[in-house]
Amino acid sequence: MTGFIVAAALAVLVTLALLLRPLVRIGAASALSHRQLNSAILREQLARLDQDLADGTIDAPDHAQAREELQRRVLQDTAPADAAPGLRAPRRTLAAIALALPVAAFGLYYAIGNPASLRPQAVAAATAPQEAEVERMVANLAAKLEREPSNLKGWAMLGRSYKVLGRGPEAERAYDRAGAFLDADAQMLADYADVAAANAGGNFAGKPTRLIERALRVDPRNPMALWLAGTAAMRAGQSDKALTIWNGLMQQLPPGSEDARMLQTAIDDVRGRAGGAGAGTAVAQAAEPAKQDKPAAPAAASVSGTVDLAPALRSRMAPDDTVMVIARLPGSRMPVAVLRVRGAQLPMQFTLDDSLAMNPQALISTARQVQVEARISHSGLAMPEAGDLISPVRTVQVGATGVTLNVAQVRP
């Protein structure tokens, strides 16, 4: 709502500037009095009379007579009473318009507009009908393709639509029926592999790996295919291979971008977890709770609460899956604190403080407000993946207690 008010205020200011500019200019442009204006006209007529004499158009007696007449007019038209400016800048009008226009604009909006729609609750409510409309359109497309089973492009579009809606099994079946249409599209092959791996509980063996290989043959630099290839290597216990792939992907990302920072976090995470025990145990270490070697921060500089998993999703979590409780600054994708535990520990209490910082230069104790969420990952990797189980993001004040994070959604 604040953004709307700022934008509306700027629009009103621009409108005022355009409306008042001509009136303001009157103050300068109309400062000439009638006397000054008449004097200028008469001087021009005298100059023209002298030019006519020089050109021989009139003779000297006529010139002298006309000049005397103009001099009498100068004396008559430049009386002292005429010295005041004829026009002044309309200050009262300027003030009235400057006050009335903003009041009228905001009053009109509140009278015939919909201020309630600016509240977050109203925005969320307005989203629901849109989602229902999307579901209806996807259902119509599915029905049409059942009548046109040879429409491979349509099946590919349906697969992508189901993926966006988080309906993994339906997305994989639609991609299956797209067949050869996907062969030349690395991005769609990568999407297909992502869906297949998520449906297999994060297992990349077999079909997902074959799809990733096909995508990389079409485009060896496709970012999503490279990310999935590194993830597949991690799942297979091949940390060195994963790091090689991800380091290559890092060269494609703009330096300092959010994607580059997140990928670097994942690379550092893999290196840290694999450094002391070899590549073969890197994935197993992902499920272990984070060590807290640093002194605990004061309670006022932390956020605490509980994490629970919705009953409908319990069958989708393995005991060794990694639960991550993450705090970020609003508007940022980089965490200021991350807690890792095994899935078997749910439901659980959590406390996020400076001992869980990802970067000693970015501490939760220096923030006033953070966004907190919980994510359950099959792979244990720092970057979110399709099929992860997630909670809604909550914005809380640092120092908050009793924050409830209910993991009840599947990341598409």
Secondary structure, 3 states (H helix, E strand, C coil): CHHHHHHHHHHHHHHHHHHHHHHHHHHHHCCCEHHHHHHHHHHHHHHHHHHHHHHCCCCHHHHHHHHHHHHHHHHHHCCHHHCCECCCCCHHHHHHHHHHHHHHHHHHHHHHCCHHHHCHHHHHHHHHHHHHHHHHHHHHHHHHHHHCCCCHHHHHHHHHHHHHCCCHHHHHHHHHHHHHHHCCCHHHHHHHHHHHHHHCCCCCCCHHHHHHHHHHHHCCCCHHHHHHHHHHHHHCCCHHHHHHHHHHHHCCCCCCCHHHHHHHHHHHHHHHHHHCCCHHHHHHHHCCCCCCCCCCCCHHHCEEEEEEECHHHHHHCCCCCEEEEEEECCCCCCEEEEEEEEHHHCCEEEEECHHHCCECCECHHHCCEEEEEEEEECCCCCCCCCCCEECCCEEEECCCCCEEEEECEECC
